[in-house]
Amino acid sequence: MVLGGEQGAEGTGHALTGRDAAMDGALSALYGGSGGRGTSKDRGAGLGASAPAVARWLGDIRTYFPSSVVQVMQRDAIDRLGLSALLLEPEMLQAVEADVHLVGTLLSLNKAMPETTKETARTVVRKVVEDLEKRLATRTRATLTGALDRSARISRPRHRDIDWDRTIRANLKNYLPEHGTVVPDRLIGYGRAAQSVKKDVVLCIDQSGSMAASVVYASVFGAVLASMRSIATRLVVFDTAVVDLTDQLDDPVDVLFGTQLGGGTDINRALAYCQSQITRPADTVVVLISDLYEGGIRDEMLKRVAAMKASGVQFVALLALSDEGAPAYDHEHAAALSALGAPAFACTPDLFPEIMAAAVEKRALPIPDTL
């Protein structure tokens, strides 16, 4: 389908009518003319600064386009037309298609949001968070529970708990070629994780503006991990200051509204706080989620990572926790972390449970080959 074209319809000789014309008008209002505001008086392109006009346009695009396209167009409208201020109006929030990126925009506007809008904003954010939890929680719990069980190895397992892969590898010296089999003299098995706390997890999240989607996903995962009795979860957010939001982990919406997107970055200060909270280094996983643009003391940051790893901490550095892949990031700092045995890479939400399972079991991380 070809949309667009004014007099003569771009030389096709066919003018758009009906639904096609309406779709073309919705696209032109955003993408037509200068800066997306349109230039043709006949076509009436452009959204202008009128809240009613924007509300009608939001309704139109939800009528004519699928949800995934609507979310992209909304994001472009906020970026191209400077519509962030209109999101401070309750009726505008009720008209938008909510997604992770919209939540990030709302969080960045949190401090400027009038009281009349905050409750509507919380409703929008809660819907997105609940949808994410439904998508991610079951698999995360199952994956981590399995990893915790496997990390508790026992030497006299019951038959159903035998780790056959490790048992065979440990008994290769007992291979009988004439029978084509291994006769094991030592069995290696999985233990079953008890209900007591087995692992401590610290999520340390950069809340600079570029990390908005990562903050949303990390808050949801933090709440899921906190719901598991065998994992003690701490959630820390930082810019140039450090805020511990662990006591709000039962409600990720509270966590999100406790963040303040934007500002500088002091990774060293954040890691210093996290390091001070570690009491069982051999049973602790620290996950730093940051683009690594350090505004603090670089050498001290690296020394802290090295010290944590030397004490037995499993350290994971994620450049992003989102569906978009790796953002712009500090390549020099990423290389320095990699040299310490803590490679920095971007991670999708679907991969995150596998990353955490590998860290819990102290095995190689399943790093995607995207960098």
N, C-alpha and C positions, 0 to 999 in steps of 0.2 A: 504494500500500500504506500502511495506517495501522498503526503499531506503538505500543504503550504502553497504559496504562490498567490500573487495578487492579480491585477488585470491580466487575463489570458491564462491564469493558472499555470505560470512557469512554462508557457508555450504548449501545454497539452491540449488547450482548447476546451477543457472541461472544468467547470467551476464545481467546487465542493458544495454539497447540500446536506441537510439533515444531520445525522449523527457524525458523519465525517467532518462537516463544517464545525460542529461543536468541539470535536476532538482537536481540530486544527486551531480553533480559537484558544483552547486551554493551553496548548503548546506554545502558541505565539505570545500569549500573555507573559509566559516565563522566558522563552528563548528568542522571541522575535525582536527585531530592531536593536536599539542601542542599550546595552546593559540588560537586555531582557525586558525592557519596558515597552517596546514596540514604538513604531513611528507612524503607522498609518491611522489617520483619523477615521477612515471608512471602516476599518476592521476593528477599531477599538482595542488594540492590543495593549498589554501592560496591566499591572495590578495596582499601580499607584501606591498610595499610603493609606487607602481606605480600608478599615477593618471589615465592613460589610462586603466590599468587593473581594477581599481575600477569602472571606468565609464562603462566598458563593463559588469562587474558584476551587477551593478545597473540596467542596461538595461535587463540583463538576469532575475533577480528576478521579475521585473515588467512584464516580459513576462510569467513566469511560475507560479506566485503566486498571490492571490487576494490582494487588496490594504491593508487590515488590517494586513496580514502576512508580506507584504513588509515593512510596518512601523515598525513592531517588529524587523525584520531582520536588517533594517537600524540602529535602536537604538542599537542592539547588536553589530553591526559592529563598531559603534562609541565607545562603551564601551570596547569591547574585543580587538579591533585591533588598537585603538588609532588613528582613522581617522579624528579627529576633524580638524587637520591642513588642510586636503584636502578640507574641506568645505569652505576654504578661496579662493578657485579657482572658478571663475564664471561658467566654464563648468561643474564642479562637482555639483554645486547648481541646474543647469538646469536639471540634471539627476535624482535628488532625488524625492521621494514621500513626499510632504510636509504635516506635521501634527503639533500638538501643541508641541510635544517633540522636533521636529527639530527646531521650532521657539525658544524654550528655549535654545537649543544649540547655535544657531546663535547669540542670544542676549548675551550669555556668552562670545562669541568670538568677540563681537562688537568692542571693543577697539583695538583688534589686526587685524581687518579686513582691507585689503588694499582698497584704493579708487576704484580700478577697480572692486571690488567685491561688494561694498556696495549697488549699485543700483540693482544688481541681487538679493541680500539678501532682500532688501526692497520689491521687486516684489514677492518673495517667501512668506515673512511674510504677505504681503497684501492679497494674495490669501487665506491663512489660516484664517486671520481675517475676510474677507468678507464671507467666508463659515460659520464661527461661528456666525456672525451677522445674516445671513439668518436663521440659525437654532434657534437662541435664542431671537431675537429682538421682534418678534410679540407677542409671549407668555408673555415675560417680561412686555411689555407695557400694554397688556390687563390685566394681573394679578395685576399690580401696580395701574392702573387706577381704577379698581374695588375696591381695598383696600382703595384708597384715597376717593372714593365716600362713602364707608361704614363708614369711619372714621369721616365723617361729619354728625353726627346724628341730626335729627330734630324731634320735638315733635308733629308737626301737618302735617304729611306727606300726600301727595296725595296717592291714592290707589295703584298705581304702585310702589311707593317708600316705602311701609310698609315692615318693617323687621318682618315677621310673627313669627319667632323663638323667638326673644327678646320680642315681644309684648305679646305672649302667656305666656312666663315665668313671665313677669311682672304683669300679670293679673290672675294668678292661683287662687288668693283669690276670684275671681268672677266666679269660676266654678259652673255651675248648673248641679248637677248629674242627675236630672230628665229629663233634655234635652240633657245631654252628650255634653255640649259645654261650652265655656268660653265667657262671655260678657265683652269685654274690656272697661274700662273707660279711658285708656291712650294708645295711639298709639305711637309706636317707629318706626321711619323710617330712610332710608338712605338719606343723603343729596346728592347733586351733586357737586363734586369738581369744583370750578371755575377755570379759566385759570391762576389765580395768583398762586404764589408759596405757596404750602401747607406744604411741608416737606423739610428739609435739610438732605442730606445724605453725610456722610464722609466715603470714602473707604480708609483705612490705610493699606498699603500692604508691608509686609516684602519681600525684594528683595534679601534675601540670596539665595545661589545657589540651595538649596533643594526646593525652592518655585517657580521654573521656570514656571510650568504649571499653578499655581495659579495666577501668575503675568499676564500671557496671558489672561486667562479667566476674571480676574478682570478688565483688561483694556478694554476688549470688553463690559462687563456689564457697566463699567463707562461711556463709550460713549453712550450706549443705554439709561441709566438713564439721562444723560445730555441732550438728545434730547427731554425729556419730560418737558414741560413748568411748570408743577405743582411741579417739584422736582428740587431743587438747589443742584447740585452734586459737591463735591470736591474730588479729587484723590491725595493721598499723598503716596509716596514710601519712604522706609527707609532702611538703614543698620545701620552704626554708625552715618550717617548724614541723614538729612531729606530733601526731595525734593518735592515741590508742583508742580504737573503737570496738575493742573486744566485748565490752559489756552490752553492746547493741547488736551482737551477731544473731540474736534470735529473730530480728526483723531487718532484712537487708535494705528495706526502704529507709529505715532510720539511719542505717549506715551511710547510704547514699546522700541523704540530706545532711549528714554530718561532715561530708567532704566539702572542699572549697576549690573547685577547679580553677587552674590558672596560677600565676605567680612563679617564683623561682624554684630552684631545686637544690637540696643539700642531701645527697645520698649518704655521705659519710655520717652525718648526724643521725639519720634514720637507722643506719646499720649499727651505730653505736648503741642506740636505744634497744634495738632487737637483740644485740649481743648481750646486753645487761639482763635480758629476760630469760636467757637460756640457762637451764639448770641441769639438763640431761643431754649434753651435746651428741653423744653416740645415738640417741633416739630422737634427734631433732632434724626437721627439714625446714630450711629457710628459703622462701621463694621471693626474690626481688623482681618486681615488675616495673620496668623503667626503660626509657629510651637512652639512658646513661649520659645525658647532658648534665654533667656534674658542675654545680656552682660552689660546692664546698671544697674540701682538701682532697685532691685526687689520690695522692700517695697514701694518705690515711685510710681512704676508702678501700684501696687494694690490700693494705695491711690487715684490715679487719676481715676481709673475705678470706685471706690466707690463714689468719689465726683461727677463724671458725672452722675451716676445712681441716686444719691440722688437729683440732680438738675432736674431730669426728662428725661434725655437722655436715649433712648433705645440703649443698648450696645450689640452687637453681636460679639462673638469670634469664628472665623473659623480656624481650624487647617490646612485646605487645601480647595481650591476651584478647584477641579479636578475630573477626573473619576477614580482615583486610590484609593480613600479611604484615611484613616488617615495615614499620614507619621509618622516617628519617631518624637516624640514631648516631651516636658517637662511635665511629668505627675503631678509633684508637683505644677507647675504654673497653669495647667489646673484645678486641684482640688481647688486651691485658688480662681480662678475666679468663679468657680461653687458655692463656698461658699458665694460669693458676689451676687449671682443671675444672673451670666453671664456664663452659661455652655459653655465649649469649645468643638467643635465637627467638624468633617470633613463634607463637603457639596459638592454634585455633582452639576455641572452646571444646570442640569435639575431641581434640587430642589431649587436653589437659588432664583428664583422669589417668591416661596411660603414662603421662609424664610423672604424675604424683606416685603412681604405683611403682614405677621404676626407682624413684627416689627412696620410697619406703623400703624396697627390697635391696637397696644399695647396688643396683646393677646399672649398666649403661643406659643413658637416657635415649629414647627414640626420637632423635633430633631430625626434623624435616629438612630435606635438602633444598631449601628455598633461598639460602643466603650465599 
